[in-house]
Amino acid sequence: MGVILFIMLSGTYPFNFRNLEEELVSTPVLFLGPTWAKISDEAKHLLTRLLDKEANARITSKQALDHPWV
């Protein structure tokens, strides 16, 4: 859900897919560039929670639906 929302908001992928396994584990999701300057902090917060590297810390779909941005 997080990857799809990231693409919908920015038109780009959250990962560059060069070394996806390493990237998924160690690279933080960054909101860089002019596109992200126009995106609300609440939307970025939701994305950060949806794309959390730790599965146990990642929010559920129910929690995502209850997020203030939604």
C-alpha positions, -999 to 999 in steps of 0.1 A, spaced: 0 0 0 29 24 9 46 19 -25 14 25 -44 6 57 -24 42 69 -29 39 65 -66 5 81 -67 17 112 -48 51 117 -65 51 98 -98 83 80 -88 93 48 -70 104 49 -33 134 26 -42 157 27 -72 157 -12 -76 195 -14 -83 201 -35 -52 166 -38 -38 173 -63 -10 200 -40 5 179 -9 -1 149 -23 16 169 -31 47 192 -1 50 180 29 30 155 53 45 126 66 25 135 102 15 111 129 4 134 150 -18 128 174 -46 102 200 -56 74 174 -58 76 166 -21 77 203 -11 40 203 -22 30 172 -3 17 177 33 36 165 63 6 143 73 9 125 39 47 120 44 40 107 80 16 81 66 41 70 40 68 67 66 46 45 87 35 24 57 70 19 44 86 12 78 114 -14 74 104 -32 105 73 -53 98 62 -52 134 63 -14 135 46 -9 102 9 2 105 -19 -20 95 -44 -12 67 -70 -4 94 -46 20 111 -38 36 77 -75 42 71 -77 59 105 -47 81 98 -55 119 99 -43 124 63 -69 99 50 
